[in-house]
Amino acid sequence: MQILCVNIKAQIYGGEVVFNVKSLFLLMFSCFMLSACSSSGNVVIKQPLTDQLQSDKSVSISVKSLNSKGSQEDTENIVAALKDKLYSMLVSQGVFKSSVFSPNKADYSLEVSVTDAKIVSNAARLMLGVMAGPSSVEAEVLLKDSMSDKILTAFNVQGSSAAHPMSSETGYENAVRETAANITKALKK
């Protein structure tokens, strides 16, 4: 404990600065604790939206696994959660008037293929902290006109939870929410 009371002198831009090791340690610890505190995601457009979507139309949603790199159980949980999240989010955000699950027919067909799914357990998160990494979802998305089967847009989407164990956004549900939100944003453009 004696070492924490030692001061360190450093020359910065010709001046002398004195650091207390305890203060320096607390600053570094705080930065470490605050890193990776929120969920995130991104979209990579492969084919831009060709026609403006009509918000008074309906969409048929299909979410499936496509050679996912994640475990089968993780992938099944994420596929089910993503399907439910998209069902409500696409309507509540005003992208479509109504949504149904495939094979029910609608004006548009949204096909989501989960290519990677990773769920980090709470136990792993507590034991390994940020080194356990985030829960994450990666998927390929196609939106088609159901009548003509024409592809209107195609993109890859990714969503991940926070990696930090003290964050409120560490569950895989947050990765699913980010993925659904990014799909919704890409379709609103």
C-alpha positions in Angstrom: 0.0 0.0 0.0 3.0 2.3 0.5 3.6 2.4 -3.3 0.3 4.2 -3.9 1.5 7.3 -2.0 4.6 7.8 -4.2 4.6 10.8 -6.5 5.9 10.6 -10.1 7.5 13.7 -11.7 7.3 14.1 -15.4 8.4 16.8 -17.7 5.7 17.7 -20.2 6.4 20.5 -22.7 9.2 21.9 -20.6 7.2 22.1 -17.4 7.2 19.7 -14.5 4.1 17.9 -13.6 3.7 15.8 -10.4 1.4 12.8 -10.5 0.2 10.9 -7.5 0.3 7.2 -8.4 -3.0 6.6 -6.6 -4.7 9.3 -8.6 -3.1 8.0 -11.8 -4.3 4.5 -11.0 -7.9 5.7 -10.3 -8.0 7.7 -13.6 -6.8 4.7 -15.6 -9.3 2.4 -13.8 -12.1 4.8 -14.5 -11.3 5.0 -18.2 -11.2 1.2 -18.3 -14.5 0.9 -16.5 -16.3 3.3 -18.8 -15.0 1.8 -22.1 -17.5 -0.2 -24.1 -20.5 0.9 -22.1 -23.1 0.9 -24.8 -24.5 -1.3 -27.5 -23.8 -0.4 -31.2 -24.2 -1.6 -34.7 -23.7 -0.7 -38.4 -25.0 -1.3 -41.9 -23.1 -2.0 -45.1 -25.3 -1.3 -48.1 -24.7 -3.8 -51.0 -27.6 -2.5 -53.2 -29.2 0.9 -52.4 -33.0 1.1 -52.1 -34.2 1.4 -55.7 -37.8 2.5 -55.1 -39.2 4.6 -52.2 -41.1 2.3 -49.8 -44.8 2.9 -49.3 -45.5 3.0 -45.6 -49.2 2.1 -46.2 -48.1 -1.4 -47.4 -47.4 -4.6 -45.5 -44.3 -6.7 -45.1 -43.8 -10.5 -44.7 -40.8 -11.2 -42.4 -38.5 -14.2 -42.7 -35.6 -14.6 -40.3 -33.4 -17.7 -40.6 -29.9 -19.0 -39.9 -27.5 -19.1 -42.9 -24.4 -21.1 -42.0 -24.1 -19.2 -38.8 -20.6 -19.2 -37.2 -22.3 -19.2 -33.7 -23.6 -22.1 -31.7 -26.9 -23.6 -32.9 -28.6 -22.7 -29.6 -27.3 -19.1 -29.7 -28.4 -18.7 -33.3 -31.9 -20.1 -32.6 -32.4 -17.7 -29.6 -31.2 -14.8 -31.7 -33.3 -15.7 -34.7 -36.5 -15.9 -32.6 -35.8 -12.6 -30.8 -34.9 -10.8 -34.0 -38.1 -12.0 -35.7 -40.2 -10.7 -32.8 -38.3 -7.4 -32.6 -38.6 -6.7 -36.3 -42.3 -7.7 -36.3 -43.1 -4.8 -33.9 -40.4 -2.3 -34.8 -41.1 -2.0 -38.5 -44.7 -1.0 -37.8 -44.1 1.1 -34.7 -41.4 3.1 -36.6 -43.8 3.8 -39.5 -41.8 1.8 -42.1 -44.8 -0.4 -42.9 -48.5 -0.4 -42.1 -48.5 -4.0 -40.9 -46.2 -7.0 -40.6 -46.7 -10.8 -40.8 -44.4 -13.8 -40.6 -43.5 -15.8 -43.6 -45.0 -17.8 -45.3 -48.0 -15.3 -45.0 -48.1 -13.0 -48.0 -47.7 -9.3 -48.0 -46.7 -6.4 -50.3 -43.0 -6.7 -49.5 -40.9 -9.6 -48.4 -38.1 -9.0 -45.9 -35.6 -11.9 -45.7 -33.0 -11.8 -42.9 -30.3 -14.4 -42.8 -28.3 -14.5 -39.6 -24.7 -15.3 -40.5 -23.2 -15.0 -37.0 -24.6 -15.1 -33.6 -22.8 -14.8 -30.3 -24.3 -14.8 -26.8 -22.0 -14.0 -23.9 -23.4 -15.3 -20.6 -23.7 -13.2 -17.5 -21.3 -15.5 -15.8 -18.6 -15.0 -18.5 -19.3 -11.3 -18.4 -18.7 -11.1 -14.6 -15.6 -13.4 -14.6 -13.9 -12.0 -17.7 -15.3 -8.5 -17.9 -14.7 -6.7 -21.2 -12.4 -9.5 -22.3 -15.5 -11.7 -22.7 -16.5 -9.4 -25.6 -20.0 -8.3 -26.6 -23.0 -10.4 -27.6 -23.4 -9.9 -31.3 -25.5 -10.5 -34.4 -24.5 -10.3 -38.0 -27.0 -10.8 -40.9 -27.6 -10.4 -44.6 -30.9 -8.6 -45.4 -32.9 -8.6 -48.6 -36.1 -6.6 -49.2 -38.2 -7.7 -52.2 -41.4 -6.6 -53.9 -43.6 -9.6 -53.4 -45.5 -9.2 -56.7 -42.5 -8.9 -59.0 -39.9 -10.7 -56.8 -37.6 -7.7 -57.6 -34.9 -7.0 -55.0 -35.4 -3.4 -53.7 -32.4 -3.3 -51.4 -29.7 -5.6 -50.0 -27.4 -4.9 -47.1 -25.4 -6.5 -44.3 -26.2 -5.5 -40.7 -24.5 -5.9 -37.4 -25.5 -5.3 -33.9 -23.7 -5.8 -30.6 -24.3 -5.4 -26.9 -22.1 -3.5 -24.6 -18.9 -5.4 -23.6 -18.7 -3.8 -20.1 -20.1 -5.9 -17.2 -21.4 -2.9 -15.4 -23.4 -1.6 -18.4 -27.2 -2.0 -18.5 -26.8 -3.0 -22.2 -24.9 -6.3 -21.9 -27.6 -8.8 -22.8 -28.0 -10.4 -26.2 -31.4 -8.7 -26.4 -29.5 -5.4 -26.8 -27.5 -6.8 -29.8 -30.9 -7.9 -31.3 -32.4 -4.5 -30.6 -29.4 -2.8 -32.3 -29.7 -5.1 -35.3 -33.4 -4.5 -35.7 -33.0 -0.8 -35.3 -30.3 -0.7 -38.0 -32.5 -2.7 -40.4 -35.3 -0.3 -39.7 -33.1 2.8 -40.3 -31.8 1.3 -43.6 -35.3 0.7 -44.8 -36.5 4.2 -43.8 -34.0 5.9 -46.1 
